[in-house]
Amino acid sequence: MNLFFSYTDSTGATITEEQFKKAEDELYKSYDQQDVSFGRIYNESDNVFQELPDDIMEKILKKSYETFSGQISYDEFKEAVNTIRTSN
């Protein structure tokens, strides 16, 4: 599968990728930019996550969201998951 990207302005006129990125940077200059990473929190092939009790799954998902939104670090997330899994 080959991906093709095209860029247009608010009037529908074609613009270059560079023009798009410049406009994007200008439009969102007041927003903080940060790198985020995504990781798996369970082994899908073994359905480990799905086999957890609902209350445990809920706690882990909440911690996952806190990690995604930058409230806690990934290391804090891993520690919290270990605590959640062993406290029940």
Residue pairs with C-beta under 8 A, 6 or more apart in sequence:
5 17
6 14
7 14
7 15
7 16
7 17
7 19
7 20
8 14
8 15
9 15
9 19
9 23
15 23
34 70
36 68
36 70
37 74
38 68
39 74
41 49
41 60
41 64
41 81
42 48
42 49
42 50
43 49
49 57
49 60
50 57
52 60
53 88
55 88
56 84
56 85
56 88
59 84
60 81
60 84
63 72
63 77
63 80
63 81
63 84
64 77
66 72
66 77
67 73
67 74
67 76
67 77
72 80
